[in-house]
């Protein structure tokens, strides 16, 4: 086959050279994935505000697209709780109760999200997923889980919330509980209990599918829909009809912003799942190729009248546990779901809405992870605070707004740490030849007449003035008075024009105080940077430059010995350095 097609659609190479000994395991894994994807797709469609059949449509072509373009052998894509919650929170205000407009917006959003993913892949932006730190992701998932659980509580118990925001629903809940529908509540709570029992007793079986099947059987046998229990209703049979998505121009701005956010969130979720299972099975993931695969999967969802999809960790785990070996699992699962849509939509009409709510609430429990918060609290109070803010923002303000706020807070915290980085004064242990942070090594002592300063960050426009003021303050406050200030430049791996100017002004300020400024470490790089900024002559004329702190210390001591014309201070030298100086003098 043409190399262009194999390069553009890398999954073709897998299927053209498919190992026949993997077929049995891939077949069983594909059927296992389909058994989980069927009930989850129906339930998540409800969460996204779409028809149940749309959840099944979003589980067919996207899986085929990912199998052709993705680099993970285990990842399964499809409707995801977090992305579905984001879709609903974005589109409900825009549609304002217009169901046709809502479907049009959902399809357009899937297309825009896919296009953003393709653009990100084209410009090799796979690294963007790393900007969503573990505290933000943990807070996001917990916030979404809380929102889902509360939002589905009314459907589980048979009453309707009038408020749509988290705080409003919390305040409204005591007034709504007396209005619950007893039969609906019995079915909903019974399904929730059945899921937990089946999961504990028969963990290898498709728990959600069995629980929903039992609930539908009860409804059909006892004709409970006549008692007021809401059910899914008759679904259209057959495969999805492909349509070219149209983007409503009136809402293009909102859709572009939401699409960019969904592209980042869905990719981050998918890449984390893909990487974890790739590490387990000892192979590598191509992040930029994953962006392409996720983009094509979302475009496929848009063409099949679905909604935004992402990597599904629960279905991926089912695939891995069933022994799936290749991307063939996705094709088998897609085929199984397509057959189910074509032949078995009639039984689905009896599935109660309360049972779907039970499935979603169970899924929300799986998203919660309070152990992470305990770890964040122990490891870093700052990151713990970011995680808590993310939970509050996502649950109370909204999924997209909460995520943007969390990213803003994390970015602000990073900027603060860069603008006011860690700094240290260095000293030496008696008899040793290495420098140590005085605040962490009580046995180390500062060097009389010499201040050694380390600035643990790049030197840029937002911290250059702070750096200069700190060095001057430390030099002025040193006791006894210092004649040398040595800057350890090793941690400063990047410097801009403002940083260069700050060092030049610092040298002039110190010179007025009778103090010499020495630069230690990265000598070649320092000279290169100075030459690039046309400051090389000034550097050589006004600065002392050394390759290491050890060399700077030796030069300082030699100057002291020459100035005082005595060897008394030589006794203060570390023993190994004295020996090196004696050898240098003899040579």
Secondary structure, 3 states (H helix, E strand, C coil): CCHHHHHHCCHHHHHHCCCHHHHHHHHHHHHHHHHHHHHHHHHHHHHCCCCHHHHHHCCCHHHHHHHHHCCCCCCCEECCHHHHHHHHHHHHHHHCCCHHHHHHHHHHHHHHHHHHHHHHHHCCCHHHHHHCCHHHHHHHHHHHHHHHHHHHHHHHHCCCCCCCCHHHHHHHHHHHHCCCCHHHHHHHHHHHHHHHHHHHHCCCCCHHHHHHHHHHHHHHHHCHHHHCCCECCCCCCCCCCCCCCCCCHHHHHHHHHHHHHHHHHHHHHHHHHHHHHHHHHCCCCCHHHHHHHHHHHHHHHHHCCCCCCEECHHHHHHHHHCCCCCCHHHHHHHHHHHHHHHHCHHHHCCCEHHHHHHHHHHHHHHHCCHHHHHHHHHHCHHHHHHHHHHHHHHHHHCHHHHHHHHHHHHHHHHHHHHHCCCEEEEEECCCCCCEEECCCCCCCECECCEEEEEECCCECCCCHHHHHHHHHHHHHHCCCCCCEEEEECCCCCCECHHHHHHHHHHHHHHHHCCCEEEEECCHHHHHHHHHHCCCHHHHHHHCEEECCHHHHHHHHHHHHHHHHCCCHHHHHCCHHHHHHHHHHHHC
